[in-house]
Amino acid sequence: FHCLPPAAAYACYWQTKGLLLLTGTFSLLLLLTRSSAAAALGALWYFFSAYTQWSYSWPSLLPEMVGLFGWVICCSAYLAVGRSRWRLTLAALLCVLCAVDFALCAYPPQQIPLVIFGLAMVGWWLWAHADLVFCKERRRARSLAIGGCWLSIALVMGLFYFDTQVGFGEIARTIYPGQRSTAGGALTAAQMLSHFVDFWKTEARFPAPLGNICESTGYLWLAPATLLMPWPAGATRRTRSANLFLWIAFLLLAAWMLLSIPAGIGKYLLLDKVPPQRCLHALGLINIAIVVTYVSTMRPTHADKALTLKNDLAAFVGILILLLIAFACMNSVYGRVFTSFEVATAAVYTAFLIFCL
């Protein structure tokens, strides 16, 4: 905006939102799966999900926030195991830039869930790559890069806070958002199930109790289906440990969103500053990460002759019946806002996705 005409500057800024979101989520998922196909699938899934699209231009800068988060995690992971001095320097500089920009999105209700996800990712990386992290080779270079990176972040953010501390003080003394303390459990199972029929929601047609179209959309919650399936033969110790840490983060955020947890308990993770609805973007990303991590372990094999067409069809019909019952109950909770055709179609395509997994 300082260099270009306003129209051109705004166009560049708007496209950068998508660039950051797609590259950040792709890189994060590639770090998890080591599969470019699975990472591309996950990045596109997240980008085109209804909640991502409806919240795309919120003042909270959600696309930039999520994309920058992905880059911070990837750069931090390389700083922990890197060997090349110039790559360590580049990763440190990029990490400083992305971490500062992530912080300056300045909307804690959506940043705190991502930080919790980030801690799970860092924990997994240290656990799965302990031999590389604690290797003596280039330990000094790594230590200097990590120290210089986070010292630079602390310095920049310290200067920023010094310049804005009066404003922060005024905000802290307000009822909202300064003194806000939120309990968990604002979302319901019906609301989560309604996300499978997001295709038929519009600005004028959505479940009225959810408030507006943005708050009523979400993601395809396919991660729980992976719990019912055996791990493919291609699963490694690294993949299984990633799945464990992802599920810890998933269950933590899901519990805050769905269960009536007092604010006094949530404050230990700063979740008392996070309305449960504001965890959706982070939970959606973890959900996708779990599914693509599972998918990345699949390998082409010959069909198992023990699985007959009859058994396959029976499994599909069983899944379909359960989904029809669940979606019908959800629809009755919201006053049958969706038609029978829409509910049946949602059940069929969801059953098909689960069956494909």
Salt bridges, closest charged atoms under 4 A:
GLU64 OE1 - LYS17 NZ 3.08
GLU137 OE1 - ARG83 NE 3.62
GLU170 OE2 - ARG173 NH2 2.98
ASP198 OD1 - LYS201 NZ 2.75
GLU215 OE2 - ARG278 NH2 2.88
GLU342 OE1 - ARG205 NH2 2.80
